[in-house]
Amino acid sequence: MAGYVYLIRVGDLYRIGKADNLDKKIRKLKPDELLTSIMTKEPETLEARLLRKYKSQRIPETGYLKLTKRQISECKKQFDLKGNLPHTLDAEVSITLFASFLLFGTNFLILNYFNVGFLRNISYSFGFASIPMIILFLTGSFGGYFSDDLSLFSLLTNRIKGLFIAIAMITMAFLMFRLN
């Protein structure tokens, strides 16, 4: 469900949170300043990543963080889509697909160098390329989500996608190997 993720300042402390209605949440919290916010289709995902990233700055038993100016600037970049944290679980699948593509290409070039044979080369490359998808299926994460931060069911769709893509890759590898 779509919602907002925000970064507010209260005195010299900061808070990262999520809200369905940002205006209502800001009126309730009464911060000194709303530094930035972003509307996203998966606010709990981005919030969990940001809180995980800055967990060592968290003041125990509160939702507040003690951030340096550099960390504040870095955190704001995440909201501007210039940061390195994916904002959605779909981005996690994209990262994993990219890793599979890199593994396929690297493996293909290495095996091509050793003259393994075209069909066998493709077969082995598809097999190796399925590894990131298998990791996504088993752990629910490949690009950096921590399963502790997100509910099992929010990761379930990613795990199923990873399983089906891995099955497709392994099937392709098997068929190419049998054709050889």
C-alpha positions in Angstrom: 0.0 0.0 0.0 1.4 3.4 -1.0 2.6 5.8 1.6 5.2 8.3 2.7 8.7 7.9 4.2 10.0 10.9 5.9 13.0 12.4 7.7 12.3 15.0 10.4 14.4 16.9 12.8 13.5 17.4 16.5 16.1 19.6 18.1 19.4 17.9 17.4 17.8 14.5 16.8 16.3 13.0 13.7 13.6 10.5 12.9 12.9 8.3 9.9 9.4 7.0 9.7 6.5 6.1 7.4 2.9 7.4 7.2 -0.2 6.9 5.1 -1.1 10.6 5.7 2.0 12.7 5.9 0.3 16.0 6.9 -1.5 14.2 9.8 1.7 12.5 11.0 3.6 15.8 10.9 0.9 17.6 12.9 1.0 14.7 15.5 4.8 14.6 15.8 5.3 18.4 15.7 8.9 18.3 14.5 11.2 21.4 14.2 11.6 20.6 10.5 10.5 18.2 7.8 13.8 17.6 6.0 12.5 15.4 3.2 9.9 12.9 2.3 9.0 10.6 -0.6 5.8 8.9 -1.7 6.5 5.2 -2.5 4.3 2.2 -3.1 6.2 0.3 -0.4 7.0 2.7 2.4 7.8 -0.1 4.9 10.5 -1.4 2.6 12.4 1.9 2.3 11.9 2.8 6.0 13.3 -0.6 7.0 16.4 -0.1 4.8 17.1 3.4 6.1 16.6 2.4 9.7 18.9 -0.6 9.2 21.5 1.6 7.5 21.6 4.1 10.5 20.9 1.6 13.3 24.2 2.4 15.0 23.1 6.0 15.3 19.8 5.1 16.9 19.3 6.3 20.5 18.3 3.1 22.5 14.6 2.6 23.2 13.6 5.5 21.1 12.8 6.1 17.4 15.3 8.9 17.2 18.7 9.0 15.6 21.8 11.1 16.3 23.1 11.9 12.7 26.1 13.8 11.5 25.7 16.4 8.8 27.3 14.0 6.3 24.8 11.2 7.3 21.9 13.7 6.9 23.1 14.6 3.4 23.6 10.9 2.5 20.1 10.0 3.9 18.5 12.8 1.9 20.0 11.4 -1.3 18.1 8.1 -0.6 14.9 10.1 -0.7 15.9 11.9 -4.0 16.3 8.5 -5.8 20.1 9.4 -6.0 21.0 7.0 -3.3 22.0 3.3 -3.6 19.1 1.8 -1.6 16.4 0.3 -3.8 13.0 1.7 -2.7 10.8 -1.3 -3.5 10.9 -5.0 -3.3 10.6 -5.1 -7.2 14.0 -3.4 -7.3 15.4 -6.3 -5.3 14.3 -8.7 -8.2 15.9 -6.3 -10.7 19.2 -6.3 -8.8 19.1 -10.1 -8.7 18.3 -10.3 -12.5 21.3 -8.0 -13.2 23.5 -10.2 -11.0 22.3 -13.3 -13.0 23.0 -11.5 -16.3 26.6 -10.6 -15.1 27.2 -14.2 -14.0 25.9 -15.5 -17.3 28.1 -13.1 -19.3 31.2 -13.7 -17.3 30.8 -17.5 -17.3 30.0 -17.5 -21.0 33.2 -15.5 -21.8 35.4 -17.7 -19.5 34.1 -20.9 -21.0 34.3 -19.5 -24.5 38.0 -18.8 -23.9 38.5 -22.5 -23.0 36.6 -23.7 -26.1 34.0 -25.7 -24.2 31.5 -25.8 -27.1 28.7 -23.4 -27.7 25.7 -25.4 -26.4 27.6 -26.7 -23.4 28.8 -23.1 -22.8 25.3 -21.8 -22.8 24.1 -24.6 -20.6 26.7 -24.0 -17.9 26.2 -20.3 -18.1 22.5 -20.6 -17.5 23.2 -22.9 -14.6 25.6 -20.4 -13.0 23.2 -17.5 -13.7 20.5 -19.2 -11.7 22.6 -18.9 -8.5 21.4 -15.3 -7.6 17.8 -16.4 -8.1 18.2 -19.4 -5.9 19.7 -17.1 -3.2 16.7 -14.7 -3.6 14.4 -17.7 -3.2 16.1 -19.1 -0.1 16.8 -15.8 1.8 14.2 -13.4 0.3 17.1 -11.0 -0.4 19.9 -10.5 -2.7 20.6 -6.8 -2.9 20.6 -6.0 0.7 17.2 -6.3 2.4 17.3 -7.8 5.8 14.6 -10.4 6.3 14.4 -9.3 10.0 13.2 -5.8 8.9 10.3 -7.0 6.7 7.5 -9.4 7.2 7.7 -12.8 5.6 4.7 -12.2 3.4 6.2 -9.0 1.9 9.2 -11.1 0.8 7.0 -14.1 -0.4 6.3 -12.6 -3.8 10.0 -12.0 -4.4 10.8 -15.6 -3.3 8.3 -17.0 -5.7 9.6 -14.8 -8.5 13.1 -16.0 -7.7 12.0 -19.6 -7.6 10.3 -19.5 -11.0 13.1 -17.6 -12.7 15.6 -20.1 -11.2 13.5 -23.0 -12.4 13.4 -21.5 -15.9 17.1 -20.9 -16.0 17.9 -24.4 -14.7 15.4 -25.9 -17.3 17.2 -24.0 -20.0 20.5 -25.2 -18.8 19.3 -28.8 -18.8 17.7 -28.6 -22.2 20.9 -27.0 -23.8 23.0 -29.7 -22.1 20.8 -32.5 -23.5 20.9 -30.9 -27.0 24.7 -31.2 -26.8 
